[in-house]
């Protein structure tokens, strides 16, 4: 059985892509594909928590080792069950394997411990994935969307305090892809741009599966899990300053009641920061395209299905 890992990344349309695939789940199942989106994995004993696996991998004691062995056995049983049910390919989709967005923002680093997290995750998989899919996004858009999304759930400094370090973050997609290649030295790495997803969703989905056709795959018309424009960010900061520890649910209610009482102040990078990050993104895409033959960057308008 072939294993395909879809790693996300965050804020790159991952949910929409998986829903596109889930729309054709019955058809794809008839072709021998079993899809495990993140909700399914989190319901499975063992694959439920990358942070748990990562934490256990850092512990040097017998208890942690035994727990990992139990998880490994359960995962192997689940894989075998899927294969017995007729699955020839298994797609695991879990963007949290890469690392939490808040950690990236606070450290001004793009998935700084992805290699260690993926190593921990790989330790419970029965075999190495054949293909790994990852969406890339321009750095300014990625950081802004991550910030707005996380701020509604967790306290963060004001964006103006983080922006200079984020704009100058030394780690980029080239580093993330390099870490993935190190952990999974045999897997094909399939990459695409978030900016292309809306136009090429069925083709990208087909390429991820190694499918020769987009037949039966249909794009998701509406946007899912959007972060919004961040107009409420300043209001969120003021609410949290007045009510430390407020829950996300209570925060949502307060926003509804107070919206419009504080001038909208969406987070923004300066013009020079945005220009520099755009240039960095173009350069990094070129560097990625020049990597070894097992790394493939799909081009808009010329989406090709991966072999096999």
Number of C-alpha atoms within 10 A of each C-alpha: 17 16 23 23 23 26 19 23 23 22 23 24 23 23 21 20 22 20 16 20 25 17 15 14 17 13 15 20 17 11 14 17 23 22 19 19 19 20 11 14 16 15 11 16 14 22 22 17 19 21 16 15 25 18 13 18 19 11 11 9 10 9 11 16 14 12 14 20 15 15 21 21 16 17 19 16 13 14 18 15 12 18 18 10 12 16 21 16 22 22 21 21 24 26 21 18 25 23 22 17 21 18 14 19 24 14 15 21 18 25 24 20 15 21 22 18 23 22 19 23 21 17 17 20 17 15 12 17 22 17 24 25 22 25 25 23 21 21 22 21 19 17 25 23 20 19 26 22 20 16 21 20 15 14 16 18 12 14 21 12 10 18 21 14 15 25 21 14 17 11 14 17 21 17 17 19 19 15 20 19 19 14 18 20 13 13 20 20 24 21 23 24 20 21 16 18 21 17 12 21 23 23 26 30 24 22 24 25 26 17 19 14 14 15 12 14 20 18 19 18 9 8 10 13 11 13 16 12 16 21 17 22 21 18 21 21 18 12 16 17 12 9 11 11 11 17 14 13 10 9 18 14 11 15 15 9 10 13 14 12 9 14 11 15 13 15 20 17 20 13 8 10 16 17 14 15 20 16 13 17 20 12 13 17 20 13 12 19 16 12 14 11 9 13 20 18 21 22 14 16 10 9 19 19 19 18 10 11
